[in-house]
Amino acid sequence: ESFSTVGETLLHMKTPADVARLALTVEVTRIAQGHALNARSSRSHCLVHLHVTQHSGDGKDNRVARRQLLFVDLAGSERIARSGVEGGMRLQATAINQSLTALGNVIRALNSKSLHVPFRANTLTMLLRSSFGGKSYTAVVI
């Protein structure tokens, strides 16, 4: 499926320094605010999708290998009543909680080998769909 998201940017990088600059830019532009339970709380998920192309060969037999890496930093779930958030932060917390619930529903459906996996229930799960199944390898770091 092809769709775009708010804030989506395509960058061409050729060196490790380019990737390091991207990581720094992502870190300083992430939306974070404090509330009653956390001095710096992520107010959004962050997905960085790298398309890596490797060229090799001896001039006669050139080969191209393509891989994709998807790095995901999920915002944490929030107990809205305990955190004391209001207004826009309350809406953000609600959206974050809904997306994490949708992700949990997808994982449960896949684990139980359900005939229907609700990938389309949320933008997050649609973006992560290619990470589940097929030739993909998925690792979770907490």
Backbone as JSON, one array per atom type, in Angstrom:
{
  "sequence": "ESFSTVGETLLHMKTPADVARLALTVEVTRIAQGHALNARSSRSHCLVHLHVTQHSGDGKDNRVARRQLLFVDLAGSERIARSGVEGGMRLQATAINQSLTALGNVIRALNSKSLHVPFRANTLTMLLRSSFGGKSYTAVVI",
  "N": [[0.84, -1.17, 0.0], [0.45, 2.24, -0.67], [0.89, 5.32, 0.73], [0.99, 8.62, 2.12], [2.39, 10.39, 4.92], [1.96, 12.9, 7.47], [4.59, 15.19, 7.65], [6.43, 13.62, 6.37], [9.55, 13.02, 4.86], [11.87, 12.8, 2.23], [15.17, 11.9, 1.97], [18.39, 11.91, 0.5], [21.17, 10.06, 1.22], [24.65, 9.52, 1.46], [26.84, 8.91, 3.0], [28.13, 7.69, 6.18], [28.25, 9.9, 7.89], [26.19, 11.49, 6.93], [23.98, 10.01, 7.78], [24.35, 10.17, 10.54], [23.94, 12.92, 10.92], [21.24, 13.04, 10.23], [20.13, 11.5, 12.33], [20.68, 13.18, 14.52], [19.18, 15.44, 13.8], [16.59, 14.35, 13.85], [16.39, 13.76, 16.59], [16.49, 16.34, 17.83], [14.26, 17.57, 16.77], [12.04, 16.13, 17.51], [8.83, 15.96, 19.0], [8.31, 16.76, 22.28], [7.12, 17.0, 25.58], [6.72, 17.95, 28.99], [4.91, 16.44, 31.76], [2.81, 15.67, 34.6], [3.86, 13.17, 35.38], [6.22, 12.74, 34.0], [9.15, 14.34, 33.04], [10.05, 14.77, 30.45], [8.31, 13.83, 27.89], [7.69, 11.84, 25.09], [5.74, 12.98, 22.42], [4.95, 11.86, 20.14], [5.23, 9.22, 17.69], [8.17, 8.02, 16.07], [9.34, 7.27, 12.92], [11.88, 6.02, 10.95], [12.77, 5.28, 7.82], [15.0, 3.55, 6.04], [16.37, 3.13, 2.87], [18.64, 1.11, 1.54], [21.21, 0.87, -0.78], [23.53, -1.17, -2.35], [26.28, -1.28, -4.4], [28.17, -3.52, -6.3], [30.8, -5.41, -7.84], [32.85, -6.33, -10.7], [33.06, -4.7, -12.86], [32.43, -6.01, -15.24], [30.48, -7.75, -14.39], [28.24, -6.4, -12.77], [26.6, -5.87, -9.7], [23.66, -5.18, -7.83], [22.5, -4.67, -4.65], [19.67, -4.38, -2.66], [18.26, -3.18, 0.31], [15.99, -2.68, 3.03], [15.61, -0.77, 5.94], [13.84, -0.26, 8.85], [13.49, 1.91, 11.37], [11.99, 2.37, 14.43], [10.7, 4.45, 16.87], [8.68, 4.31, 19.42], [6.23, 6.28, 21.03], [5.43, 6.28, 24.49], [2.71, 4.6, 26.18], [0.04, 6.22, 27.95], [-1.46, 7.0, 31.0], [-4.05, 8.91, 31.1], [-5.58, 10.23, 33.09], [-3.89, 10.08, 35.33], [-1.59, 11.42, 34.45], [-2.38, 14.01, 34.1], [-2.7, 15.57, 31.82], [-4.0, 18.01, 29.53], [-6.18, 19.52, 27.04], [-4.52, 20.01, 23.97], [-2.41, 18.24, 24.51], [-3.75, 16.18, 25.73], [-5.27, 15.2, 23.61], [-3.16, 14.31, 21.98], [-2.1, 12.28, 23.64], [-4.28, 10.53, 23.7], [-4.41, 9.77, 20.98], [-1.91, 8.52, 20.72], [-2.22, 6.38, 22.54], [-4.34, 5.02, 21.26], [-3.09, 4.21, 18.87], [-1.1, 2.5, 19.84], [-2.68, 0.55, 21.0], [-3.91, -0.46, 18.69], [-1.63, -1.53, 17.46], [-1.01, -3.55, 19.3], [-3.28, -5.14, 18.91], [-2.85, -6.03, 16.28], [-0.51, -7.55, 16.63], [-1.48, -9.53, 18.38], [-3.4, -10.74, 16.69], [-1.75, -11.75, 14.65], [-0.17, -13.51, 16.14], [-2.07, -15.38, 16.97], [-2.67, -16.47, 14.6], [-4.81, -15.47, 13.14], [-7.42, -15.13, 10.69], [-8.04, -12.6, 9.88], [-6.13, -9.76, 10.03], [-5.87, -6.74, 11.59], [-4.5, -4.5, 10.1], [-5.22, -2.1, 8.85], [-6.42, -0.57, 10.75], [-5.13, 1.58, 11.9], [-2.87, 4.28, 11.23], [-0.22, 3.87, 12.11], [-0.01, 1.03, 12.24], [-0.42, 0.42, 9.58], [1.87, 1.55, 8.46], [3.8, -0.08, 9.6], [3.29, -2.54, 8.57], [4.81, -4.0, 6.6], [6.85, -4.96, 8.14], [6.06, -7.19, 9.42], [6.09, -10.53, 8.88], [6.69, -12.26, 5.72], [9.84, -11.74, 4.19], [11.0, -10.35, 6.19], [12.86, -9.26, 9.08], [12.33, -8.73, 12.41], [13.08, -6.87, 15.25], [12.78, -6.1, 18.67], [13.62, -3.54, 20.8], [13.92, -2.59, 24.08]],
  "CA": [[0.0, 0.0, 0.0], [1.22, 3.47, -0.74], [0.24, 6.52, 1.23], [1.98, 9.49, 2.76], [2.05, 10.82, 6.27], [2.35, 14.27, 7.79], [5.98, 15.32, 8.04], [7.27, 12.67, 5.65], [10.61, 13.67, 4.1], [12.78, 11.89, 1.55], [16.53, 12.44, 1.94], [19.4, 11.04, -0.11], [22.38, 10.07, 2.04], [25.69, 8.7, 0.86], [27.92, 8.61, 3.94], [27.71, 7.54, 7.58], [28.07, 11.23, 8.47], [24.84, 11.92, 6.55], [23.05, 9.29, 8.66], [24.52, 10.75, 11.88], [23.25, 14.22, 10.91], [19.8, 12.75, 10.26], [19.78, 11.07, 13.69], [20.69, 14.37, 15.37], [18.02, 16.25, 13.41], [15.4, 13.68, 14.38], [16.37, 13.9, 18.05], [16.2, 17.7, 18.27], [12.96, 18.04, 16.29], [10.94, 15.33, 18.07], [7.93, 16.67, 19.89], [8.33, 16.23, 23.64], [6.7, 17.94, 26.61], [6.6, 17.34, 30.3], [3.62, 16.41, 32.45], [2.92, 15.34, 36.03], [4.57, 11.92, 35.62], [7.43, 12.62, 33.2], [9.65, 15.66, 32.68], [10.2, 14.84, 28.99], [7.5, 12.75, 27.35], [7.52, 11.88, 23.63], [4.36, 13.25, 22.04], [4.74, 11.29, 18.81], [6.08, 8.12, 17.28], [9.13, 8.43, 15.04], [9.72, 6.17, 12.04], [12.9, 6.35, 9.97], [12.8, 4.17, 6.86], [16.18, 3.67, 5.2], [16.51, 2.27, 1.69], [20.09, 0.99, 1.36], [21.6, 0.27, -2.05], [24.96, -1.5, -2.4], [26.75, -1.63, -5.74], [29.41, -4.3, -6.27], [31.1, -6.09, -9.1], [34.19, -6.11, -11.26], [32.94, -3.93, -14.1], [31.73, -6.85, -16.22], [29.31, -8.34, -13.72], [27.86, -5.48, -11.69], [25.44, -6.31, -8.91], [23.05, -4.19, -6.94], [21.72, -5.26, -3.56], [18.83, -3.36, -2.02], [17.68, -3.57, 1.59], [15.27, -1.62, 3.72], [15.67, -0.81, 7.4], [12.83, 0.61, 9.45], [13.74, 2.17, 12.78], [10.77, 2.92, 15.01], [10.74, 4.84, 18.28], [7.28, 4.52, 19.79], [5.9, 7.03, 22.24], [4.86, 5.38, 25.49], [1.29, 4.77, 26.52], [-0.13, 7.19, 29.02], [-2.71, 7.03, 31.77], [-4.38, 10.32, 30.97], [-6.03, 10.76, 34.38], [-2.73, 10.21, 36.22], [-0.59, 12.37, 33.93], [-2.93, 15.35, 34.24], [-2.62, 16.34, 30.58], [-5.25, 18.62, 29.08], [-6.15, 20.18, 25.74], [-3.8, 19.36, 22.87], [-1.63, 17.1, 25.01], [-4.71, 15.09, 25.98], [-5.57, 14.62, 22.29], [-1.98, 13.55, 21.57], [-2.03, 11.06, 24.46], [-5.34, 9.64, 23.23], [-4.0, 9.23, 19.68], [-0.8, 7.59, 20.98], [-2.79, 5.18, 23.15], [-5.11, 4.3, 20.24], [-2.18, 3.57, 17.92], [-0.45, 1.39, 20.53], [-3.7, -0.5, 21.12], [-4.03, -1.06, 17.36], [-0.44, -2.36, 17.26], [-1.21, -4.74, 20.12], [-4.3, -5.97, 18.25], [-2.2, -6.67, 15.13], [0.4, -8.58, 17.15], [-2.32, -10.63, 18.87], [-3.99, -11.43, 15.53], [-0.68, -12.51, 14.0], [0.23, -14.59, 17.05], [-3.12, -16.4, 17.0], [-2.86, -16.89, 13.2], [-6.16, -15.05, 12.76], [-7.64, -14.91, 9.26], [-8.06, -11.15, 9.65], [-5.18, -8.97, 10.81], [-6.39, -5.38, 11.41], [-3.46, -3.53, 9.77], [-5.79, -0.83, 8.41], [-7.08, 0.09, 11.87], [-4.4, 2.75, 12.35], [-1.76, 4.64, 10.36], [0.99, 3.21, 12.6], [0.02, -0.38, 11.84], [-0.25, 0.38, 8.12], [3.28, 1.83, 8.18], [4.62, -1.19, 10.08], [2.81, -3.8, 7.97], [5.88, -4.75, 5.92], [7.77, -5.5, 9.15], [5.49, -8.43, 9.94], [5.95, -11.58, 7.88], [7.5, -12.21, 4.51], [11.28, -11.92, 4.37], [11.47, -9.34, 7.14], [13.34, -9.61, 10.41], [11.89, -7.68, 13.32], [13.65, -6.94, 16.59], [12.24, -5.09, 19.58], [14.58, -3.11, 21.82], [13.21, -1.81, 25.1]],
  "C": [[0.88, 1.24, 0.0], [0.36, 4.62, -0.23], [1.3, 7.37, 1.89], [1.47, 9.92, 4.12], [2.5, 12.25, 6.47], [3.81, 14.28, 8.21], [6.92, 14.36, 7.34], [8.28, 13.42, 4.79], [11.5, 12.61, 3.48], [14.14, 12.56, 1.45], [17.45, 11.43, 1.28], [20.67, 11.18, 0.71], [23.39, 9.11, 1.43], [26.76, 8.27, 1.85], [27.35, 8.36, 5.34], [27.49, 8.88, 8.27], [26.69, 11.79, 8.13], [23.8, 11.28, 7.48], [23.14, 9.86, 10.07], [23.83, 12.1, 11.97], [21.74, 14.03, 10.95], [19.37, 12.37, 11.68], [19.74, 12.27, 14.64], [19.49, 15.26, 15.07], [16.73, 15.66, 13.96], [15.29, 13.91, 15.88], [15.97, 15.31, 18.49], [14.84, 18.21, 17.79], [11.78, 17.21, 16.79], [10.12, 16.17, 19.02], [7.95, 15.99, 21.25], [7.92, 17.35, 24.59], [6.61, 17.2, 27.92], [5.16, 17.33, 30.8], [3.86, 15.92, 33.86], [3.77, 14.11, 36.3], [5.93, 11.83, 34.92], [7.89, 14.0, 32.76], [9.8, 15.84, 31.17], [9.51, 13.63, 28.38], [7.36, 12.91, 25.84], [6.05, 12.05, 23.31], [4.06, 12.71, 20.65], [5.6, 10.05, 18.66], [7.04, 8.67, 16.23], [9.51, 7.19, 14.23], [10.74, 6.69, 11.04], [13.08, 5.12, 9.09], [13.99, 4.4, 5.93], [16.11, 2.66, 4.06], [18.01, 2.25, 1.39], [20.36, 0.26, 0.05], [23.1, 0.06, -2.04], [25.3, -1.96, -3.81], [28.06, -2.41, -5.6], [29.61, -4.96, -7.62], [32.46, -5.7, -9.61], [34.16, -5.3, -12.56], [32.2, -4.7, -15.18], [30.42, -7.38, -15.65], [28.95, -7.47, -12.52], [26.6, -5.98, -11.0], [24.95, -5.16, -8.04], [22.23, -4.94, -5.91], [20.94, -4.14, -2.88], [18.22, -3.95, -0.75], [16.93, -2.38, 2.16], [15.39, -1.85, 5.22], [14.63, 0.18, 7.92], [13.12, 0.72, 10.94], [12.52, 2.89, 13.34], [11.0, 3.23, 16.48], [9.31, 5.19, 18.65], [7.17, 5.37, 21.04], [5.26, 6.04, 23.22], [3.38, 5.63, 25.72], [1.19, 5.65, 27.76], [-1.47, 7.01, 29.71], [-3.09, 8.51, 31.89], [-4.79, 10.93, 32.3], [-4.85, 10.99, 35.32], [-1.74, 11.26, 35.75], [-1.08, 13.81, 34.01], [-2.87, 16.19, 32.98], [-4.0, 16.85, 30.18], [-5.07, 19.18, 27.68], [-5.46, 19.35, 24.67], [-3.0, 18.15, 23.32], [-2.53, 15.91, 25.31], [-5.07, 14.4, 24.66], [-4.4, 13.79, 21.78], [-1.9, 12.23, 22.33], [-3.08, 10.05, 24.01], [-4.95, 8.98, 21.91], [-2.86, 8.22, 19.84], [-1.35, 6.28, 21.54], [-3.58, 4.35, 22.13], [-4.19, 3.56, 19.27], [-1.47, 2.38, 18.57], [-1.42, 0.22, 20.74], [-3.87, -1.22, 19.78], [-2.83, -1.96, 17.07], [-0.55, -3.65, 18.06], [-2.22, -5.69, 19.49], [-3.72, -6.71, 17.04], [-1.3, -7.8, 15.6], [-0.38, -9.79, 17.67], [-2.91, -11.44, 17.72], [-2.95, -12.28, 14.81], [-0.28, -13.72, 14.85], [-0.79, -15.73, 17.07], [-3.44, -16.93, 15.6], [-4.28, -16.61, 12.72], [-6.25, -14.86, 11.24], [-7.65, -13.43, 8.91], [-7.07, -10.48, 10.6], [-5.52, -7.5, 10.55], [-5.31, -4.31, 11.15], [-4.04, -2.16, 9.47], [-6.49, -0.06, 9.53], [-6.4, 1.4, 12.27], [-3.24, 3.02, 11.38], [-0.47, 3.94, 10.8], [1.07, 1.77, 12.12], [0.12, -0.53, 10.32], [1.22, 0.61, 7.76], [4.18, 0.65, 8.57], [4.3, -2.52, 9.41], [3.92, -4.63, 7.33], [6.88, -5.36, 6.89], [7.29, -6.82, 9.73], [5.35, -9.43, 8.81], [6.85, -11.38, 6.69], [8.96, -12.49, 4.82], [11.84, -10.94, 5.4], [11.96, -9.97, 8.43], [12.97, -8.45, 11.31], [12.51, -7.92, 14.68], [13.05, -5.82, 17.42], [13.3, -4.81, 20.63], [13.84, -2.23, 22.8], [14.23, -1.1, 25.96]]
}
